[in-house]
Amino acid sequence: MCGKLNKLLLNLRLTDKSCRGVTLIELMVTVALAAIVTGLAVPSFERTIRSNRLTGYANEWVASLNFARSEAVKRGVPVSIRRKSDTAGEWEEGWNIFVDWDGDGVLDGGKDETVCNEAAEDCLLKTYDSLSAGYTLRSSGDNDYKDYATYLAGGLAKHQVAATFRLCDNTQNTQASRTIVLNAVGRPTTAVNNAASCP
């Protein structure tokens, strides 16, 4: 086969050496270089994934606050967001958004908590699952948002004090964190890389 190939490629002056395969040393060098390049790329890729998750969770939290506020205005009744966790200030286990007629931040049980047809009965509007393992969403300091946030029918926050929520990844690195700040009327803003501590 190599003889026929040499005759065909005689104009290019190729010899029988052009038909041989790759040596073991050449293969080992190629595999080593591929391993080095992959080793350098993986940590950067992991940081990108963590950053994207943090951004997604921050957007989800802000969207939840905005949804509760808009539902309160639309329905003309208080709407609350309550953490699912049993520990005050820890929101990473998820949260529920519900019509809260008495504005106490507690979803009062009725016949069917998901049906919003009856007047003066609390009903569940939306529920959010927990964040990925190692990610935290905490309300900072002694504020009124450790357990719940309520928006009144006019769209203002019930507590009318500013609050800060820290969103951190599983490395607990404050440089990779997100901070969501609620102003006194309950409007959220997000900042990157400035949480005082994680978690």
Secondary structure by P-SEA (a helix, b strand, c coil): caaaaaaaaccccccccccccccaaaaaaaaaaaaaaaaaaaaaaaaaaaaaaaaaaaaaaaaaaaaaaaaaaaacbbbbbbbcccccccccccbbbbbcccccccccccccccccccccbbbbccccccccccbbbbbcccccccccccccccccccccbbbbbbbbccccccccbbbbbbcccbbbbbbcccccccc
